[in-house]
Every structure is written in C-alpha cells, then in structure tokens.
Amino acid sequence: MGLPLAKHLLTQGHRVLGTTTSAEQLPLLAAEGIEGHYFKLGAEFSAADEERLTGMLGQATTLVLNVPPRAAIAGGYPQLLRPVHRAVAAAHVQAVLFVSTTGVYPDEARPMRETDAISTRDAASDVLRTEGHFVPRYGQWQSTVVRLGGLIGPGRAPGRFLAGRRNLPQGDAPTNLLHLTDAVGVLSSIIEHNIWGHTLNVCAEQHPLRRDFYPAAATYLGLEPPTFLPNGGGSKLIDSSRLRDLVPYTFQHDDVLAALPYC
C-alpha cells in the first residue's frame, strides 16, 4: 500500500519521503518523485540508523507508519518499532498515522467496533501494545490508528487467496475486505482534513459470506473455486460506521463482489 499512497499524496502537492527495506527499490522511488531512504528494522538496525531516521523524520510533519506485524519475530512487534517511537519523539513529528489491522479483534460472531479492542501499552496483543506506543500519553504529537480490513486490489486478487482448497471452515463467516483504492483514499483524507485523536476501522460496507465470495472470486479468474464445510461457523463483522461519520471520503468499492474486475 505504501507506494500507491505515496504517489497519490504527490498528486495532492505533498512532499513525500519514503522508506524501503530493499536498496534496489531506491531508484524506483526516485523515478516516482519520492525521496527514498533505506532502513531495515530489526537486529541490524544500529544507533547510526536511528540517528539517520531521526534526521529524516525531522523533515516531515506527518508519519504514515505501515510496518506489518509479520516483519517481527513472535512477540517482538513492539520491540521492532521501539526505535521508530524514539525517533518520532526526537524529531518532533507533528502527527502519526498508524496502520493497524482488524486482526486485533476477537474471533467472535458479532459486530466489532473500535472499543472492542483497546490499545494500551500492556495489552495482551503485540499489535495493540504497539498501537499504544504511538498514541502519546503527554500530547507530544497527534495520532490516529486505522485498523484495515483484508486488502484486495491490483496485485492482490482475492480469487487467488483460497482457490482450489477443499472443505474450508467458517463458510458462514462474513468477509471483512478493503480495496486498495479506498485504503489510499481514507488515509489521504485523514491527513488532508487533520482527523487526529481517533481509532478507526476501515472496511468495505458490504460483507458477503466466505462461502459466497471466495468461489465467485476464484471463478472470475478462471480458477478452481474453493469449497466449504456445511454449517460453517460465523465470525466477526467489522463495523466501519465511526470512520464514515468522521472522515469525508466516499468509498469506491463498498460492494466487494462488484470490485472483482478492479483487482
């Protein structure tokens, strides 16, 4: 999501600094007009790297922080991002937009609102604890946390996710998906309209069942559709109504079945 968001922000007249974990990607960023910087968080991240990161962030007013939890070893997500937290404080960044996931919610068959998972520094979930690190206690910067549904779009065609698999569970669970166009649109709108101080679910409004959506998505691509066990259990349904009340953005792909040609 980072590159499409950066390219969109450039069209809005913003100066964009971007990071990559692959030095080979720096020419690509430069070709797009993005001021690229190479950083690789983790065991190899040195004090000199943290100093460089602080210097880069000192040139920015807003940080969009989108580091997937899978980049960390088990239990290490807060530790992975601790140098970023220190750099944000040292650089006096004005605002942090923290990209999180709807995976923080319990797997229960009911609507999930933002208050169903609270980000604190001592929460049981690695992701929730990390959210809490970037919601400052003493007002050093502004922040908003966005919990994204499952991303679909160009390069992430959902028909490939489960194609050919047999007897899958939770066929009656609702899908909680988000098209890349809407992810970019929501994040850029939050920045443009200075919508800070919130935790927001970001998800398409329609939630077709897994047993309906994934066979249709696979068939659209000409792939073998998956099958689901009968009487498959349900699961959580992500409620994005708070986002829609606060953020002046109109979703382009609230009907995820109709979005298949755009993936």
C-alpha positions in Angstrom: 0.0 0.0 0.0 2.9 2.4 0.6 3.8 3.2 -3.0 0.2 3.8 -4.2 -0.4 6.1 -1.2 2.9 8.0 -1.8 2.0 8.5 -5.4 -1.4 9.8 -4.5 0.0 12.2 -1.9 2.3 13.6 -4.5 -0.6 14.4 -6.8 -2.1 16.3 -3.8 1.0 18.5 -3.7 2.8 17.0 -0.8 6.5 16.4 -0.5 6.9 12.7 0.2 9.8 10.9 1.9 9.6 7.1 1.7 11.5 4.2 3.2 12.3 0.8 1.8 13.8 -2.3 3.2 15.5 -3.0 -0.2 18.2 -0.7 -1.5 17.3 -1.9 -5.0 14.0 -0.1 -4.8 15.5 3.3 -4.2 15.8 4.2 -8.0 12.1 3.2 -8.4 11.1 5.6 -5.6 13.2 8.4 -7.1 11.6 7.8 -10.5 8.2 8.4 -8.9 9.4 11.7 -7.2 9.7 10.1 -3.8 12.7 10.9 -1.6 13.7 7.4 -0.8 15.6 6.2 2.3 16.8 2.6 3.0 16.1 1.3 6.5 15.8 -2.3 7.8 14.4 -2.6 11.3 15.4 -5.4 13.5 18.7 -6.8 14.8 20.7 -5.0 12.2 19.2 -1.6 13.0 22.0 0.4 14.6 22.3 3.6 16.6 23.6 5.3 13.5 20.5 4.1 11.6 18.3 5.5 14.4 20.1 8.9 14.0 19.5 8.8 10.3 15.9 8.0 10.8 15.5 10.9 13.3 17.1 13.2 10.7 14.7 12.1 8.0 11.6 12.4 10.3 12.8 15.9 11.2 11.9 16.9 7.6 8.4 15.6 7.9 5.2 16.8 9.6 3.3 13.5 9.3 4.5 9.9 9.6 2.4 7.2 8.0 3.7 4.1 9.8 2.9 0.9 7.9 5.1 -1.9 9.1 3.3 -5.3 9.0 3.5 -7.3 12.2 4.8 -10.3 10.2 8.1 -8.3 9.9 8.7 -9.1 13.6 9.5 -12.4 15.3 6.8 -13.7 17.6 6.3 -11.2 20.5 8.7 -8.7 19.0 6.5 -6.2 17.2 6.7 -3.5 19.9 10.4 -4.1 20.2 10.8 -3.8 16.4 9.2 -0.4 16.3 10.7 1.0 19.5 13.5 2.8 17.6 10.8 4.4 15.4 9.0 5.6 18.5 12.2 7.2 19.9 12.9 8.8 16.5 9.4 10.3 16.3 9.8 11.8 19.7 13.3 13.2 19.0 12.3 14.6 15.6 9.2 16.3 17.0 6.9 14.8 14.3 3.6 16.6 14.5 1.3 13.6 13.6 1.5 9.8 13.3 -1.0 7.8 11.2 -0.5 4.2 12.5 -1.7 1.5 10.1 -3.0 -1.5 12.1 -5.3 -4.4 11.4 -8.8 -5.7 12.2 -7.0 -8.8 13.3 -6.8 -7.3 16.8 -10.4 -8.2 17.4 -11.6 -11.5 19.0 -12.9 -14.1 16.6 -16.5 -13.9 17.8 -19.6 -13.9 15.7 -20.7 -10.3 16.3 -20.1 -6.8 15.0 -16.8 -5.4 16.1 -16.4 -1.7 16.9 -13.2 0.2 17.9 -13.9 -0.1 21.6 -13.9 -4.0 21.3 -10.1 -3.9 21.3 -8.3 -1.2 23.3 -4.7 -0.2 22.5 -2.7 0.1 25.7 0.9 -0.4 26.4 0.2 -3.5 28.5 -2.4 -5.2 26.2 -2.1 -8.9 25.5 -1.8 -8.4 21.8 1.5 -7.4 20.3 -0.3 -5.1 17.8 -2.5 -3.5 20.4 0.6 -2.8 22.6 2.3 -1.2 19.6 -0.7 0.9 18.8 -0.5 2.2 22.4 3.1 3.2 21.9 2.2 5.6 19.1 -0.8 7.1 21.0 1.2 9.5 23.1 0.5 9.9 26.8 1.6 13.5 27.1 0.4 15.0 23.8 3.9 15.2 22.1 2.2 14.5 18.8 -1.2 13.9 17.3 -2.1 10.4 16.2 -4.8 8.3 14.6 -4.9 4.5 14.4 -6.5 2.9 11.3 -7.4 -0.8 11.5 -7.6 -2.0 8.0 -9.7 -5.0 6.7 -8.1 -7.5 4.3 -6.6 -5.7 1.4 -7.7 -6.5 -2.1 -6.9 -4.8 -5.4 -4.3 -4.8 -8.2 -1.7 -7.5 -7.3 -4.0 -8.9 -4.5 -6.8 -10.6 -6.5 -8.9 -12.3 -3.8 -9.7 -15.2 -6.2 -6.2 -16.5 -5.6 -6.4 -16.5 -1.8 -8.3 -19.8 -1.4 -8.6 -21.2 -5.0 -8.7 -25.0 -5.1 -8.8 -25.6 -1.4 -11.4 -28.0 -0.1 -13.6 -28.3 3.0 -12.7 -25.0 4.5 -14.2 -23.9 7.8 -16.2 -20.8 8.6 -18.1 -20.7 5.4 -20.8 -18.6 7.2 -18.3 -16.0 8.4 -18.6 -12.5 6.8 -15.7 -11.2 4.7 -14.1 -8.0 6.0 -12.3 -6.6 3.0 -10.9 -3.3 1.7 -10.0 -2.3 -1.8 -6.6 -0.6 -2.2 -8.3 2.5 -3.8 -10.3 3.0 -0.6 -7.4 2.4 1.7 -5.4 5.1 -0.1 -8.5 7.4 -0.2 -9.2 7.1 3.5 -5.6 7.6 4.7 -5.1 10.6 2.5 -8.4 12.1 3.6 -7.4 11.7 7.3 -4.2 13.6 6.5 -5.8 16.3 4.4 -8.6 17.0 7.0 -6.4 16.6 10.1 -8.5 13.9 11.6 -6.4 13.1 14.7 -7.1 11.5 18.0 -9.1 8.5 16.9 -9.0 4.8 16.3 -10.9 3.8 13.2 -12.0 0.6 11.4 -11.5 0.8 7.7 -13.5 -1.8 5.8 -16.0 -2.1 2.9 -19.6 -1.7 4.0 -20.8 -5.0 2.5 -19.7 -8.3 4.0 -20.7 -11.3 1.8 -20.2 -14.7 3.4 -16.9 -16.5 2.7 -18.8 -19.4 1.0 -20.3 -16.9 -1.4 -17.4 -14.5 -2.0 -14.4 -16.7 -2.5 -15.9 -19.2 -5.0 -17.1 -16.2 -7.0 -13.7 -14.5 -6.9 -11.9 -17.7 -8.0 -14.4 -18.3 -10.8 -13.9 -14.8 -12.0 -10.2 -15.6 -12.6 -11.0 -19.0 -14.1 -9.6 -20.8 -11.2 -11.0 -23.8 -9.3 -13.3 -22.4 -6.6 -12.8 -23.4 -3.0 -15.4 -25.5 -1.1 -16.6 -25.0 2.5 -17.8 -27.4 5.1 -21.6 -27.3 5.7 -22.8 -25.4 8.6 -19.6 -23.5 8.9 -19.4 -21.2 11.9 -19.6 -17.4 11.7 -17.1 -14.9 12.8 -16.6 -11.2 13.5 -18.1 -8.4 11.3 -16.1 -5.2 11.2 -18.2 -2.1 11.8 -16.8 0.9 10.0 -19.6 3.3 10.8 -17.4 5.5 13.0 -15.0 6.2 10.2 -17.8 7.1 7.8 -19.2 9.6 10.4 -15.8 11.3 10.8 -13.9 11.1 7.5 -15.2 13.0 4.4 -14.5 10.2 2.0 -16.8 8.3 -0.3 -15.9 4.6 -0.7 -15.5 3.5 -4.3 -15.8 -0.3 -3.7 -18.2 -0.9 -0.8 -19.6 -3.8 -2.8 -16.6 -6.2 -2.9 -18.2 -8.6 -5.3 -18.6 -5.8 -7.8 -15.0 -4.8 -7.1 -13.6 -8.1 -8.6 -12.9 -6.6 -12.0 -10.8 -3.9 -10.3 -8.5 -6.4 -8.6 
